[in-house]
Amino acid sequence: MKVSREQAARNRETVVETASRLFRAQGVDGVGIGDVMRASGLTHGGFYNQFASKEALAAEACAAALEKSAERWRALAGQADDPARAIANDYLSARNRDSPEAGCALVGLGADAARQGGALAEAFGAGLETLAAILRQAAPDMDRATTLARLAQMVGAVALARGVSDPSLSDEIMAAARQAAGLDSAG
């Protein structure tokens, strides 16, 4: 049965969103095309009508996830008296730490981008640059090096906090990162 262009576009969007969640939670290598298509409610056979390869899907899913993060950061910055603080407090939150499938792709896909390179690394780098630009705009007193260091600190803190099995240590890592960034210790 042939689907309309509109339905094909909706299906593609569903696959990208689903892959983005699964890849952030389980890593690109931890998820097969069949897993993505099943979770999308579609058949495995339709994948190659939409995407050239799993690598192409991973790059598109990464770009989409990082664009959603950028939208969130812009919204936070636009509503806050201290935009950089609002972004950092939101990033260094239990919500971001405890929900990798919905959390930032910088944490969830960084290792995959480094291992796989290519289009995934390009999408990752472009998204990182966008987020760094938003953070720098939110704190004009930070130069590029300071902005990148703050971003690396936030990403690293969430990655470490996710990686430990001790909830107290995880909370301690997040609190230490907020404190080092000059934020309130409450998350």
ZAPA-649359 format. One line per 8 residues: their letters; for each residue z, x, y of N, C-alpha, C. Coordinates in steps of 0.2 Angstrom, whole numbers, plus 5000, padded with zeros to 4 digits. Layout:
A> Z,X,Y,Z,X,Y,Z,X,Y ~ ...
***
This chain:
MKVSREQA> 5000,5004,4994,5000,5000,5000,5000,5004,5006 ~ 4995,5003,5010,4995,5007,5017,4999,5005,5022 ~ 5003,5009,5025,5007,5007,5031,5004,5008,5038 ~ 5006,5004,5042,5003,5004,5049,5006,5011,5052 ~ 5002,5013,5058,5004,5019,5061,5011,5019,5064 ~ 5013,5013,5066,5019,5012,5069,5025,5013,5064 ~ 5023,5010,5058,5028,5011,5052,5028,5018,5050 ~ 5023,5021,5050,5023,5028,5048,5027,5032,5053
ARNRETVV> 5026,5031,5059,5030,5034,5064,5037,5033,5063 ~ 5039,5027,5062,5046,5025,5061,5049,5029,5054 ~ 5045,5029,5049,5047,5033,5043,5048,5040,5044 ~ 5043,5043,5048,5044,5050,5050,5050,5051,5054 ~ 5052,5047,5058,5058,5048,5062,5064,5047,5058 ~ 5064,5043,5053,5069,5042,5048,5070,5048,5044 ~ 5065,5051,5042,5065,5057,5037,5068,5063,5041 ~ 5066,5064,5048,5068,5069,5052,5076,5068,5053
ETASRLFR> 5078,5062,5055,5085,5061,5056,5089,5062,5050 ~ 5087,5060,5044,5090,5060,5038,5091,5068,5036 ~ 5085,5071,5036,5085,5078,5035,5090,5082,5039 ~ 5090,5080,5046,5094,5084,5051,5101,5083,5048 ~ 5103,5077,5047,5110,5076,5044,5112,5080,5038 ~ 5107,5080,5033,5108,5083,5027,5108,5090,5027 ~ 5103,5093,5031,5103,5100,5032,5109,5103,5036 ~ 5112,5100,5041,5117,5102,5044,5124,5102,5040
AQGVDGVG> 5124,5097,5035,5130,5096,5031,5129,5101,5025 ~ 5123,5102,5022,5123,5106,5016,5119,5112,5016 ~ 5116,5113,5022,5111,5119,5022,5104,5117,5020 ~ 5099,5120,5022,5092,5119,5020,5091,5120,5013 ~ 5094,5125,5010,5093,5127,5003,5097,5122,4999 ~ 5102,5119,5001,5106,5115,4997,5103,5108,4997 ~ 5097,5106,5000,5094,5100,5000,5087,5100,4998 ~ 5085,5096,4993,5078,5096,4991,5074,5090,4995
IGDVMRAS> 5068,5091,4994,5064,5085,4997,5065,5079,4994 ~ 5066,5078,4988,5068,5072,4985,5074,5069,4987 ~ 5079,5074,4989,5086,5071,4991,5084,5068,4998 ~ 5081,5071,5002,5079,5069,5009,5076,5062,5009 ~ 5071,5062,5004,5067,5055,5004,5071,5050,5001 ~ 5075,5051,4996,5079,5046,4993,5084,5043,4999 ~ 5087,5048,5002,5092,5046,5007,5089,5042,5013 ~ 5082,5043,5014,5078,5040,5019,5076,5033,5017
GLTHGGFY> 5077,5032,5010,5074,5025,5007,5067,5025,5006 ~ 5064,5031,5005,5057,5032,5004,5055,5036,4998 ~ 5049,5036,4996,5047,5039,4990,5045,5046,4991 ~ 5047,5051,4986,5045,5058,4987,5038,5059,4988 ~ 5033,5055,4985,5026,5056,4986,5024,5056,4993 ~ 5027,5052,4997,5025,5051,5004,5027,5057,5009 ~ 5031,5062,5006,5033,5067,5010,5027,5071,5013 ~ 5022,5073,5009,5017,5077,5011,5012,5074,5015
NQFASKEA> 5012,5067,5016,5008,5064,5020,5010,5065,5028 ~ 5017,5066,5028,5020,5067,5035,5021,5074,5037 ~ 5023,5079,5032,5025,5085,5033,5021,5091,5029 ~ 5020,5096,5032,5016,5101,5029,5020,5105,5023 ~ 5027,5105,5025,5031,5109,5020,5038,5107,5022 ~ 5043,5109,5017,5050,5108,5019,5052,5112,5025 ~ 5049,5118,5026,5050,5123,5031,5048,5119,5038 ~ 5043,5116,5038,5041,5112,5044,5046,5106,5045
LAAEACAA> 5048,5103,5040,5053,5098,5041,5059,5101,5044 ~ 5062,5106,5041,5068,5109,5043,5067,5111,5051 ~ 5062,5114,5053,5061,5116,5060,5061,5110,5064 ~ 5058,5104,5062,5058,5098,5066,5065,5095,5066 ~ 5068,5095,5061,5075,5092,5061,5080,5096,5065 ~ 5079,5103,5065,5083,5107,5069,5082,5105,5076 ~ 5076,5105,5078,5074,5104,5085,5076,5097,5087 ~ 5076,5092,5083,5078,5085,5085,5086,5085,5086
ALEKSAER> 5089,5089,5081,5097,5089,5082,5099,5092,5088 ~ 5096,5098,5090,5098,5102,5096,5096,5098,5102 ~ 5090,5094,5102,5089,5090,5108,5094,5084,5108 ~ 5097,5081,5103,5102,5076,5104,5108,5080,5107 ~ 5110,5086,5105,5115,5089,5108,5114,5090,5115 ~ 5108,5092,5117,5107,5093,5124,5107,5087,5128 ~ 5105,5081,5125,5106,5075,5128,5114,5073,5129 ~ 5118,5075,5124,5125,5074,5124,5128,5078,5130
WRALAGQA> 5126,5084,5130,5129,5089,5135,5127,5087,5142 ~ 5121,5085,5143,5118,5082,5150,5122,5076,5152 ~ 5124,5072,5147,5128,5066,5149,5135,5068,5151 ~ 5138,5072,5147,5144,5074,5148,5145,5078,5155 ~ 5140,5082,5156,5140,5086,5163,5139,5081,5168 ~ 5135,5076,5168,5134,5071,5173,5140,5066,5174 ~ 5144,5066,5170,5150,5061,5171,5156,5065,5172 ~ 5157,5071,5172,5163,5075,5173,5164,5078,5180
DDPARAIA> 5170,5079,5182,5172,5083,5188,5171,5090,5186 ~ 5172,5092,5180,5172,5099,5178,5167,5099,5172 ~ 5160,5099,5173,5156,5099,5168,5156,5104,5162 ~ 5158,5110,5164,5158,5115,5159,5164,5114,5154 ~ 5170,5112,5157,5176,5110,5154,5174,5104,5149 ~ 5171,5099,5151,5170,5093,5147,5165,5095,5141 ~ 5160,5099,5142,5156,5101,5137,5160,5105,5132 ~ 5164,5110,5134,5168,5114,5129,5173,5110,5126
NDYLSARN> 5177,5106,5129,5182,5102,5126,5178,5097,5121 ~ 5173,5094,5122,5169,5090,5117,5167,5094,5111 ~ 5164,5100,5113,5162,5105,5107,5167,5107,5103 ~ 5173,5109,5106,5179,5112,5102,5183,5106,5100 ~ 5180,5101,5097,5184,5095,5095,5184,5094,5088 ~ 5189,5090,5086,5189,5088,5079,5183,5085,5076 ~ 5180,5080,5081,5174,5077,5079,5169,5082,5077 ~ 5168,5087,5081,5162,5091,5080,5164,5096,5073
RDSPEAGC> 5170,5098,5073,5172,5102,5067,5172,5098,5060 ~ 5174,5091,5060,5175,5088,5054,5169,5084,5052 ~ 5164,5084,5056,5158,5080,5054,5152,5084,5054 ~ 5151,5089,5050,5145,5094,5050,5138,5090,5050 ~ 5138,5084,5047,5132,5081,5047,5130,5078,5054 ~ 5135,5077,5058,5133,5074,5065,5135,5079,5070 ~ 5137,5085,5068,5139,5090,5073,5133,5094,5075 ~ 5135,5099,5079,5130,5104,5082,5126,5108,5077
ALVGLGAD> 5119,5108,5078,5115,5112,5073,5116,5119,5074 ~ 5119,5121,5080,5120,5128,5080,5125,5131,5075 ~ 5130,5127,5074,5134,5129,5068,5131,5127,5062 ~ 5128,5121,5061,5126,5119,5054,5120,5123,5052 ~ 5116,5125,5056,5109,5128,5054,5108,5136,5056 ~ 5113,5139,5059,5113,5146,5061,5111,5150,5056 ~ 5115,5150,5050,5114,5154,5045,5107,5153,5042 ~ 5105,5147,5041,5098,5145,5038,5093,5148,5043
AARQGGAL> 5093,5148,5049,5088,5150,5054,5088,5158,5053 ~ 5093,5161,5052,5093,5168,5051,5090,5170,5045 ~ 5092,5167,5040,5089,5168,5033,5082,5167,5032 ~ 5080,5161,5035,5073,5159,5034,5068,5161,5039 ~ 5070,5162,5045,5066,5164,5051,5060,5159,5052 ~ 5055,5162,5054,5049,5157,5056,5050,5152,5060 ~ 5047,5146,5059,5048,5140,5063,5055,5137,5064 ~ 5059,5138,5059,5066,5136,5060,5069,5140,5065
AEAFGAGL> 5069,5147,5064,5072,5151,5069,5069,5150,5076 ~ 5063,5149,5077,5060,5147,5083,5063,5141,5086 ~ 5063,5136,5082,5066,5129,5085,5074,5130,5086 ~ 5077,5134,5082,5084,5136,5084,5085,5140,5090 ~ 5081,5145,5091,5081,5149,5097,5080,5144,5103 ~ 5075,5140,5103,5073,5136,5109,5079,5131,5110 ~ 5082,5128,5105,5087,5124,5106,5093,5127,5109 ~ 5095,5133,5107,5100,5137,5110,5099,5139,5117
ETLAAILR> 5093,5141,5119,5091,5142,5126,5092,5136,5130 ~ 5090,5130,5128,5091,5124,5131,5099,5122,5132 ~ 5103,5123,5127,5110,5122,5128,5113,5127,5132 ~ 5111,5133,5132,5114,5138,5136,5112,5137,5144 ~ 5106,5134,5145,5104,5133,5152,5108,5127,5154 ~ 5110,5122,5150,5114,5116,5152,5121,5119,5154 ~ 5124,5123,5150,5130,5126,5151,5131,5130,5157 ~ 5125,5134,5158,5125,5138,5164,5125,5133,5170
QAAPDMDR> 5121,5128,5170,5120,5123,5176,5127,5120,5177 ~ 5131,5119,5172,5137,5116,5172,5143,5120,5175 ~ 5142,5127,5175,5146,5132,5177,5142,5137,5181 ~ 5140,5135,5187,5136,5140,5191,5139,5147,5192 ~ 5145,5147,5191,5149,5154,5192,5148,5159,5186 ~ 5145,5156,5181,5144,5160,5175,5137,5163,5175 ~ 5137,5169,5174,5130,5173,5173,5128,5171,5166 ~ 5122,5174,5165,5119,5172,5158,5123,5175,5153
ATTLARLA> 5125,5181,5154,5129,5185,5148,5136,5181,5147 ~ 5139,5179,5152,5145,5175,5151,5144,5168,5148 ~ 5138,5165,5150,5136,5159,5147,5135,5160,5139 ~ 5131,5165,5138,5130,5166,5130,5136,5168,5127 ~ 5141,5171,5130,5147,5173,5127,5151,5167,5125 ~ 5151,5162,5130,5155,5156,5130,5152,5152,5124 ~ 5146,5151,5124,5142,5147,5119,5144,5150,5112 ~ 5143,5157,5111,5144,5160,5105,5152,5159,5103
QMVGAVAL> 5156,5159,5108,5163,5158,5106,5164,5151,5103 ~ 5161,5146,5106,5162,5139,5104,5159,5138,5097 ~ 5153,5141,5096,5150,5140,5090,5154,5144,5084 ~ 5156,5150,5086,5160,5154,5081,5166,5150,5079 ~ 5170,5148,5084,5176,5144,5083,5175,5138,5078 ~ 5170,5134,5079,5169,5128,5075,5167,5131,5068 ~ 5163,5136,5068,5161,5138,5061,5167,5141,5057 ~ 5171,5145,5060,5177,5147,5057,5182,5142,5055
ARGVSDPS> 5183,5137,5060,5187,5131,5058,5185,5127,5053 ~ 5178,5126,5052,5176,5123,5046,5176,5127,5040 ~ 5176,5133,5040,5176,5137,5034,5182,5139,5031 ~ 5188,5137,5034,5195,5139,5031,5197,5132,5028 ~ 5201,5133,5022,5203,5127,5018,5210,5125,5021 ~ 5213,5129,5025,5220,5127,5028,5219,5123,5034 ~ 5221,5117,5034,5220,5113,5040,5224,5115,5046 ~ 5230,5118,5045,5234,5121,5051,5230,5127,5054
LSDEIMAA> 5227,5131,5050,5223,5137,5052,5217,5135,5056 ~ 5214,5130,5053,5208,5127,5057,5210,5124,5064 ~ 5215,5121,5064,5218,5118,5071,5219,5124,5075 ~ 5223,5129,5072,5224,5135,5076,5218,5139,5079 ~ 5213,5139,5075,5207,5142,5077,5204,5138,5083 ~ 5204,5132,5083,5201,5128,5088,5205,5128,5094 ~ 5212,5128,5093,5216,5128,5099,5216,5135,5103 ~ 5215,5140,5099,5214,5147,5102,5208,5148,5105
ARQAAGLD> 5202,5145,5103,5196,5145,5106,5196,5141,5113 ~ 5200,5135,5113,5201,5131,5119,5205,5135,5124 ~ 5210,5138,5122,5214,5142,5126,5210,5148,5129 ~ 5207,5152,5125,5203,5158,5127,5197,5156,5132 ~ 5195,5149,5132,5190,5147,5136,5193,5144,5143 ~ 5200,5144,5143,5203,5142,5149,5204,5134,5149 ~ 5204,5131,5143,5204,5124,5142,5211,5122,5140 ~ 5212,5115,5141,5219,5112,5139,5219,5114,5131
SAG> 5225,5114,5129,5226,5115,5121,5225,5109,5117 ~ 5225,5103,5121,5223,5097,5117,5216,5096,5116 ~ 5214,5093,5110,5207,5093,5109,5205,5086,5109
***
